[in-house]
Amino acid sequence: MSWELAGAYLGAHGLEMAGMAATVLGIWLTTKRLLICWPVVLLADFLYLVVFYQTRLFSDALLQVFFVAFTLYGWWHWWRGVVEEGDVRVVPLRGRAWVGGLGAGAAGAWLLGWLMVRVGAALPHLDAALASYSLVASWWQARKHTANWWLWIVVDTVYIGEYVYKHLAATALLYAGLVALAVLGLRDWRRAPVAA
């Protein structure tokens, strides 16, 4: 690839590349249960909000707004836990919470899909389902449930196909990396101290 082509690509996809870098760093820091993950993830949330809005993936753009809220909540919740316990401890997710979370994801997918069809979004039902289940995974992550990684593995795998279809190659590559990071997070969190 020539320098001119690389420069043109970066010019056209600079925000996407910056979002990609911030996301990888933020998720890697999350797998290590380091509090610094939250401001890095916050930056990624804002960058991808713009990227997804520009590509008419409105559910994903809306998801970034919710991610900002979850990121701020997670930052506060983890900080409070670190101050009280001296370590970020994972919390088991019970069966009823599994069912409730997956049910909320399904209801959110249906409602958001219905809305996205009416506003002319690209891939309205698929994008809505992925956004809805991403919210569930984000909630579980902010609450320090190891189960968040299982859901991220599934959701991010499907996102890869969506982003390939929408010609967001860097983001598809990012999500392939996120699947690997989710597997790493699952492994590391399963070894972590569990809150009583």
C-alpha positions in Angstrom: 0.0 0.0 0.0 1.4 3.4 -0.9 1.8 6.3 1.5 -0.8 8.2 -0.5 -3.4 5.4 -0.2 -2.6 5.0 3.5 -3.0 8.7 4.1 -6.3 8.8 2.2 -7.6 5.8 4.2 -6.6 7.5 7.5 -8.2 10.7 6.3 -11.5 8.9 5.5 -11.4 6.6 8.5 -9.5 8.5 11.1 -12.3 8.5 13.7 -12.9 4.8 13.2 -9.2 4.1 13.7 -9.0 6.2 16.8 -12.1 4.5 18.2 -10.6 1.2 17.4 -7.4 2.0 19.3 -9.2 3.3 22.3 -11.6 0.4 22.3 -8.9 -2.2 22.2 -6.9 -0.5 25.0 -10.1 0.0 27.1 -11.2 -3.6 26.8 -7.7 -5.0 27.5 -7.6 -2.8 30.7 -11.0 -4.1 31.6 -9.9 -7.7 31.3 -7.2 -6.9 33.8 -9.8 -5.3 36.1 -7.9 -2.0 36.1 -9.9 1.1 37.0 -8.2 3.2 34.3 -10.2 1.2 31.8 -13.2 3.4 32.3 -11.9 6.8 31.0 -10.3 5.0 28.0 -13.6 3.3 27.2 -15.4 6.7 27.6 -13.3 8.1 24.8 -14.0 5.1 22.6 -17.8 5.6 23.3 -17.7 9.1 22.0 -15.6 8.3 18.9 -17.8 5.4 17.8 -21.0 7.5 18.4 -19.9 9.7 15.5 -18.7 6.8 13.3 -22.0 4.9 13.7 -24.1 8.0 13.1 -22.2 8.7 9.9 -22.8 5.2 8.6 -26.6 5.3 9.6 -26.2 2.5 12.1 -28.5 4.4 14.3 -29.0 1.6 16.9 -25.3 1.5 17.3 -25.1 5.3 17.6 -27.8 5.3 20.2 -26.0 2.4 22.0 -23.0 4.6 22.4 -25.1 7.2 24.3 -26.1 4.3 26.7 -22.5 3.2 26.8 -21.5 6.6 28.0 -24.0 6.3 30.9 -22.9 2.7 31.6 -19.2 3.7 31.5 -19.8 6.5 34.0 -21.8 4.1 36.2 -19.1 1.3 35.9 -16.3 3.8 36.7 -18.1 4.9 39.8 -19.2 1.4 40.8 -15.7 -0.1 40.4 -14.0 2.9 42.1 -16.3 2.5 45.1 -15.5 -1.2 45.2 -11.8 -0.7 45.0 -11.9 1.9 47.8 -13.9 -0.5 50.0 -12.2 -3.8 49.2 -8.8 -2.9 47.9 -9.4 -5.0 44.7 -12.0 -5.2 42.0 -13.8 -8.5 42.8 -16.2 -10.3 40.4 -19.7 -11.1 41.4 -21.5 -14.3 40.4 -24.6 -13.9 38.2 -27.5 -16.1 39.4 -30.0 -17.9 37.2 -32.8 -15.5 37.6 -30.6 -12.6 36.6 -29.4 -14.5 33.5 -33.0 -15.0 32.4 -34.0 -11.5 33.3 -31.1 -10.0 31.4 -31.6 -12.1 28.3 -35.4 -11.4 28.4 -34.7 -7.6 28.7 -32.3 -7.9 25.7 -35.1 -9.6 23.6 -37.7 -7.0 24.6 -35.2 -4.2 23.8 -34.3 -5.8 20.5 -38.0 -5.9 19.4 -38.8 -2.3 20.5 -35.6 -0.8 19.1 -36.0 -2.8 15.8 -39.5 -1.5 15.4 -38.3 2.1 15.9 -35.3 1.7 13.6 -37.5 0.4 10.7 -39.5 3.7 11.0 -36.4 6.0 10.9 -34.8 4.2 8.0 -31.8 2.8 9.7 -29.5 0.3 8.0 -30.0 -3.3 9.1 -32.7 -2.2 11.6 -33.5 -5.5 13.3 -30.1 -7.0 13.4 -28.5 -3.8 14.6 -31.2 -3.3 17.2 -30.8 -6.8 18.6 -27.0 -6.4 18.8 -27.4 -3.0 20.5 -29.9 -4.3 23.0 -27.8 -7.3 24.0 -24.8 -5.1 24.2 -26.6 -3.1 26.8 -27.2 -6.2 28.8 -23.5 -7.2 28.6 -22.5 -3.7 29.6 -24.8 -3.8 32.6 -23.3 -7.1 33.6 -19.8 -5.8 33.1 -20.5 -2.7 35.2 -21.9 -4.9 37.9 -18.7 -7.1 37.7 -20.5 -10.3 36.5 -18.2 -12.7 34.7 -21.1 -13.6 32.5 -20.7 -10.4 30.6 -17.8 -12.0 28.7 -19.9 -14.9 27.5 -22.5 -12.4 26.1 -19.8 -10.2 24.5 -18.3 -13.2 22.7 -21.6 -14.0 21.0 -22.6 -10.4 20.3 -19.2 -9.3 19.0 -19.0 -12.4 16.7 -22.3 -11.4 15.0 -21.1 -7.7 14.9 -18.1 -8.8 12.7 -20.5 -9.8 9.9 -22.6 -6.6 10.2 -19.5 -4.4 10.0 -18.1 -6.4 7.0 -21.5 -5.9 5.3 -21.4 -2.2 6.0 -17.8 -1.9 4.7 -16.4 -0.9 8.1 -13.3 -3.1 7.7 -11.3 -1.6 10.6 -14.3 -2.0 12.9 -14.9 -5.6 11.8 -11.2 -6.3 12.5 -11.6 -4.6 15.9 -14.5 -6.8 16.8 -12.6 -9.9 15.8 -10.0 -8.7 18.3 -12.8 -8.0 20.9 -13.9 -11.6 20.7 -10.3 -12.6 21.5 -10.2 -10.1 24.4 -13.6 -11.3 25.6 -12.2 -14.8 25.8 -9.1 -13.4 27.7 -11.5 -11.5 30.0 -13.5 -14.6 30.7 -10.4 -16.6 31.5 -9.0 -13.9 33.8 -12.2 -13.0 35.5 -12.9 -16.7 36.2 -9.6 -16.7 38.1 -10.3 -13.5 40.0 -11.4 -13.2 43.6 -15.2 -13.4 44.0 -17.1 -11.0 46.2 -18.9 -12.7 49.1 
